[in-house]
Amino acid sequence: MTGGRLKGQVALVTGGSRGLGLAIARALAAEGASLALVARAGAELDKAVASLSAAGSRAVAAAADVTRADDVERAMRSVLDRLGRLDMVILNAGTWQGAPIHETSEAVWDQIIGLNLKGAFLALKATLPTLISQKRGTIVGISSLGGLVGQSGSAAYAASKWGLRGLLESAALELKPHDIRVSLVYPHNINSAGRAIDPGSEERNQALEPGDVASMVAWICCAPGYVSVGNVSIWPIGAGITWR
């Protein structure tokens, strides 16, 4: 990309090898940003980087398990060595498994809290020294409607997303003196499977596309430096604010 409102800037996207994370990377690349995709090493991550590069964007793989501090810190050093700077951090890595509370195993609880909350904490912790030292930056966390209301059958997931809210709203207060902006996006009903939806169907009013959420994230990142966006909810017109 040769132009765009984010030309010359670098965005790090966790969970950037597929789905919503890759859609966000593409939206930021369309605005001229260079991308560092953080995900576990493998063909999926390599393919994502190759697709961005083929489209004319500068992109690198930053292989890491975001639940491991040493992995995240090594990935961050690699991003700075190869891209030379960091301007945006998109905390997107996450997972979902649903079950009633009494049927949720300790292993599933640890997996969901580990990836959705600990992973965000470790990525935030590793990137903040750079953002603080330069007195600027934009952080966007990807939550869910489950971060605003309880979810029957998804208590572990909701707990992780409520925790993300606490983490990033606290970060927003800590980082305000450093001119670092912190936003949370709460999407609901994303067509994550990528199935084809008839534009004229009722289903079209019930599901967002990953690109819709990605456009919101890009809009937040492209806002003027004196503008800070707080918590933003985005849902399909037919779904409304309630979980049901």
N, C-alpha and C positions, 0 to 999 in steps of 0.2 A: 504494500500500500504506500502511495506516495503523498497522500494528503489526509485530511481528517482532523477533527478537534483534539485527538489524542496523539497526534504525530510527535514522535520523539519520546513518548512515555512508555513505561514498561508495566505490564499487569501480570501478577501471579494469580493463577486460578487453581485452587485445590479441587480434586475430583474433575480435572479438566480433560480427561481422555475420552469422555463420552457423554451422552445425554445432555442435561441442562448445563453442565460445566463446559462442554465443548461448544454448545450454542452461545454461551456467554463469551467464550474466547473469540468466536467468530464475530460477534457483535462489536466487541472491543477492537478487534483487528480491522473491521470495516471503518472504524474511526481513526485508524492509523497507528494503534498501539502495537508494540511488540509484546509477545506472549511467552510466559513461562508456565508450562502445564505441569502440575504436580499430581502424580498418581503412581500407583505401583508399576514397577518396570514390567515391560512386556510388549507384545505386538500391538495391543490396543493403543497404548500411549505412543508408540512409534508411528502408527497409522494416523493418529490425530495430529501430530506435529507435521507429518508429511502433507496432510490435507491442507493445513494452514499455509505451509510453505509453497505448495503448488498454486495456491490462490494469490500469492504475491506478498504474504505477510512474513515477518520475521518471528520465528517461533523456536523454542527449545524445550526439550524434555527435562524435567527436574524430578527424576524418579525418587519416590519416597513412600514409606508407610507413615501416614500422618499421625498414627498413634504412637510412634517411636520418636523421642526427642532427638536422638542422634541422627536419625534419617532426615528429619525436618531441618535441622541445623546445617547438615551437609548440603542438602538441596538448596538452601538459602545462599550459602557461600558460593555454590556453583552458579546460581542465577546472577549474582553480583559480578562474579568473575567473567561471565560470558556476555552479559547484557549491560553491565556497568552502572545500573541504577535500578530503583524500584519506586513506583508511584502509586500503584493500586494493588490491593490485596483482596481477592474475592474468596471468601470462606464458604465453599460450596460442597465439599466432600461430605457425604452422608449416606445412610442406609435406612431401610424400613423393614421391620418385621412386626406383624400384628398377632396378638393373642390376649386373652383375658389375663388379668394380673396373676391369678393363682395358677395359670398354666405357662407363665413366662419363666423360662429357666434362668438361672444365674448367668449361664454362658451367653444367652441372647441379650440379657440386660447389659452385661459387660461389653458386648460387641457394639450395641447401639449407642450406649453412653460413650464408649471409647472413641468411636469414629465421629459421631455427630457433635460431641461436646469436647472431649479431650483433644481430638484432632484439631478442632478450631482453636482451642487454647494454645496448643503447641505451635501452630502456624502463626498465630498472632504474636506469641512471645518471641518467636525467631525473627519476625520481620520488623517488630517495633523499634529496635535500636536504630535501624537505618532510617525509618520514617521520622523518628524523634530528632535524630541528628540533623536532618535536612529541613525540619520545621514545616513539613507539608506531607500530604498523602491522603488517600481515600481508601477506606475499608468498608466492604459490603459483605454482610453475612446473609446467607440464604437460609431462611427459616421455613415455616409452614404455618398454615392456619392452626395446626396443632401446637404452635408456640403461643397462641392467644386463647384457645379454648381447649377444654379436655376432650379426649377422644376415647370413647368406649372401644375396647379391644386393641388400643394402641398406647397404653399408659407409658411404656418405656420410651417410645418415640416422642410422645408429648413431653415427657420429663426432660429429654435431651434438648428439645427445642425451646422449652421454657428456660432451661439452663443457658442456652445460647443467648437468649434475650438478656438474662442477667449479666452474662459476661460482656456483651457488647454495649449495653447501656451503661455499665460501669466504665468500660473503656472510653466511651464517648466523653464522660466527665473527666477522666484522667488526661485525655489527649487534647481536649479543647485548648489548653494553654499552648500547645505545640502546633496549632492550626491544622490538626489532622481530623478529617471528617469521618464519621462512623454512621453507617446506615444499616438497617435491617429490612429485608424484603420478605413478605409473608405470602407466598403463592398458594393457590388452592386448585386442585383438580387439573394437573398437568397431563397431557397426552404423552406420557413418558415412553410408551411402547411404540410411538410413531405410526400408529395405525392411520389409514386414510379415513378422513371424516368428510362427508358430503357437506359442502358449504351451506346448503339450504335445509339441512336436517336439524331436528331438535338437539341431537347430540352435539352439534357445533356450538350450541349455547351452553353446553355443560362441561366443556374441556378447553383449557388453554393449550397452546403449543409452546414448546420450550423457547422458541424464538420470541414469543410475546414477553416472557419473563426476562429474557436476555436483553431485549430492547429497553426494558425498565432499568436494568442494571447499567447499561451503557449511558442512558439518560442521566442517572445519578453521577456517574463518573465524569460526564461531560459538563456538568453544571459549573458555572463560574466559581472561582476559588473562594469567593466570599459567601457562597451558598452551601449550606449543609442540610441534607435531607435526612429526616429522622426515620421513623418506622412507616413502611409503605405496604399496604395489602393489595394484592391483585388476584382477581378471581373471574371466572367466566360469568357472563351476565345472568345465566340461568341458575347459577349455584348460590349466589347471595353470600351473606356473611356467616350463616350457620353451618355447622359441620354436615348436617344432613342435606 
